[in-house]
Amino acid sequence: MSEMILEGGRPLLGCVRIQGSKNAALPMMAAAVLHEGEVALHNCPRIADVFSMERILRSLGAETCWEDHTLRICCRNLHGFEIDREDAASMRSSVMLMGSLLGRQGCVRIAYPGGCTIGARPIDLHLKVFQTMGARVEEQGDLLEARTPDCLWGTRICFPISSVGATENGILAAVKARGTTLLENCALEPEITHLCHFLQAMGAEIGGIGTRRLRIRGVRILRDAQFWVPPDRIVAGTYLYAAAATRGKVELLDVPLGEIASILRVYEKMGGQWECNGGKLKADASGVRRMVEYTRTQCYPGFPTDMQSVLMAVLLTIPGKGRIREEIFEDRLKTAGELKKLGGRIHTAGRDAWIIGGGPLTGARVEARDLRGGAALAVAALAASGTTVIGNAGFVERGYEAIDADLAGLGARIEMR
Ligand code: UD1
């Protein structure tokens, strides 16, 4: 796997455009399977996870092609229903194909999905959705097979906890089901709203978009559609916090302002300033100096778990004692161990991390443990003196299209090899 080499100690200055959203694009790609025709996704990020999903779609018989950042997917001649074990294991979002393949052709065989190892990440809620809609699900070791005797049936499903993936899979399964599906206690993450809007453009009938209660009336046929993948709120948050860690001044173009309110609130608590005009966010982080005493990750619109390790990196640069509590994934504090190698003073216990910030950070050899954790190491490295080498940088490339070019554009000394 590749390495990222950074030389830190200078404020980030300049302007960067925010890429299309990974977590919006992946379920949209899965949704393409529902339609016996073509969809086009503009502003689609050219990242490893998107390429993995593209590879899976092709293995099922889809035709795909890229023109710059537009990805065209044609599933007219889809024939497969079995997802290769290695492909399924390569990323979490492979599980999204369960809902769409069941909706399209009534059967799917897949190994348990992979993705970042940030906790047990069960898929019991996804499977429950399919079963409630009439599918039979069988498990053989790590292989799952789901089949519908005739079709999926609309019904009422109330999620016991908020799950982004299970909500998305429920939506995908319901779009072509017979009758109306009522999904209750849905997750509110913006990527779900984006998926619904894309499906509407394809002819799906969905009510209650943006609420916890979605009503989906099954349709028989969808239509060709094109859609603009919205910008990535976590990438925007990462670059904003990289500016905070280095006390820089940056302009972020194409920022999904409404989606990053909780990230901005924590940034303001640190002393960061910002203004936004027409999708351009100007952030002046030169005044960042206040420790944030307590932050806990929550479902949207709360502070995102995907920003937890990045926040930890920033807090290390601010004098004082802060605490972060990880409420979503039980094993997502692993990056703390790597941040300590840079000199960070962090103590973890269970779901809590206590950070004693303001001490010197010094470049060292560290290993990315997951996608966002890898980005957090880059943020800490930018604030550290000397050179940091981040191993397993491929993790970062799963979600950031060109983090090296983006940060270099902000004046960072960074190289991938
Ligand atoms: C998605 C995002 C991920 C983000 C997470 C939470 C994608 C591709 N990934 O992941 O970046 O960190 O939302 O915002 O969009 N759970 C169960 N059973 C299930 C499903 C989930 O117990 O069947 C639990 C999980 O273990 C976790 C919680 O529910 O504790 C939330 O997980 P979920 O919202 O499903 O996350 P993902 O969809 O996997």
Residues whose N, C-alpha, C, O or C-beta is under 5 A from the ligand:
A	BS01	UD1	N23 S93 R121 P122 I123 D124 L125 H126 S162 S163 V164 G165 A166 T305 D306 I328 F329
